[in-house]
Amino acid sequence: GLRRCGTEAILPYDQYMHRFAAYFQQGNMESNGKYVDRNGHAVDYQTGPIIWGEPGTNGQHAFYQLIHQGTKMVPCDFIAPAITHNPLSDHHQKLLSNFFAQTEALAFGKSREVVEQEYRDQGKDPATLEHVVPFKVFEGNRPTNSILLREITPFSLGALIALYEHKIFTQGAILNIFTFDQWGVELGKQLANRILPELKDGSEVSSHDSSTNGLINRYNGGARKGRRGGGETSAWGSG
């Protein structure tokens, strides 16, 4: 928040933790996603970050490109157990080699000089070198935390969850916001309670804004045709 990064990635290198990032999307974003401080005033600084992530090499082949060379600074938490519950040949060592390599790459990157030397060592001609080198440079200096557990157990997972919950509370104290309430989810629920009877009734509505009216009326019209057994696909076109 203080560096205005606006986002954090949680990257566990263990498939048993494949929903860990999603868990703390709720834990962090619902807790600190607020623009009003404890005194009831609108803040003039960034508060809760967007939390996201995927396990292990799934993420490497999905979004690590943006983390390494994108224009947004994305602080990352890398989490891995030293001991796997599913030993299979050298699979876990290969996984951990990626875990260690990614944090090193994000921290130190690869300079233009190193890239040029690699290409010269491969005997590449100068024209090729000049064309390719800019795309192979990594700036580095991308912030990461590395959390290496002995193994994933109920105790270690619980300790990790407690660590993140304490972090969320501490961030809220620094940002001067009330962390553990969720008023932001109430408005949608209130509106849904108004809309549900309109969907059940199926009549044309005009009690909302033009976009919402149009969507509800399109749904009601299509639903009526579907109940009669003659629902044309055109009833569900974009509105």
WOGIBEL-V603026 format. One line per field, one symbol per residue. psi: psi as a letter, one per 20 degrees, with the letter a starting at -180 (. if undefined). Layout:
psi: ???
//
This chain:
psi: ghjkhiqpponplphikijgghgigggghhgjmqjpaijjqpqkrpcprpprrqqcighhjgjhghhgjrippnppoppqqhpqimpockghhgghhhghhghgghgibprhgggghghhhikqqhggghhhghijpphakppqqpooqgrorhghgghgghghhhggggghggilqoglrlhiihghgghhhhhghhhhgjrpqjjarhgggggghgggghhghhhijkoqhhikrq.
//
